[in-house]
Amino acid sequence: MNTASWVGVGALLVAALSGTLFMILYTIRTRWWEEEHRAHLGFFTLALTLIFWVYVFRSFFEPGVFAWIRAVLFGLISVCMVWRLTLLIRSPRKTTRN
């Protein structure tokens, strides 16, 4: 592996570990699944963290299996992004003062 590949793997590890730690602490400190905005943050973080871990360990998956896992996780991210858009559209508008 070249230097850029090692840097990329290192960045993936940092992202995966920090996402995992965030979800552990978030679950200990809050009941995030009970409120819509917190739930969105939890699920979005979980989806990204899973993607990071899958890419860290991608060499252990058969190419076809990896493609399906990636497709499912990208689908999860897509659902989270539509959810995020829905939260924004439903949020009250702030009025501007002249």
Long-range contacts (C-beta under 8 A, 24 or more apart in sequence): 9-56, 12-52, 12-55, 12-56, 13-56, 15-48, 15-49, 15-52, 16-49, 16-52, 16-53, 16-56, 19-45, 19-46, 19-48, 19-49, 19-52, 20-49, 20-53, 22-49, 23-49, 36-87, 37-87, 40-80, 40-83, 40-84, 40-87, 43-76, 43-80, 43-83, 44-77, 44-80, 44-84, 47-73, 47-76, 47-77, 47-80, 48-77, 50-76, 51-77
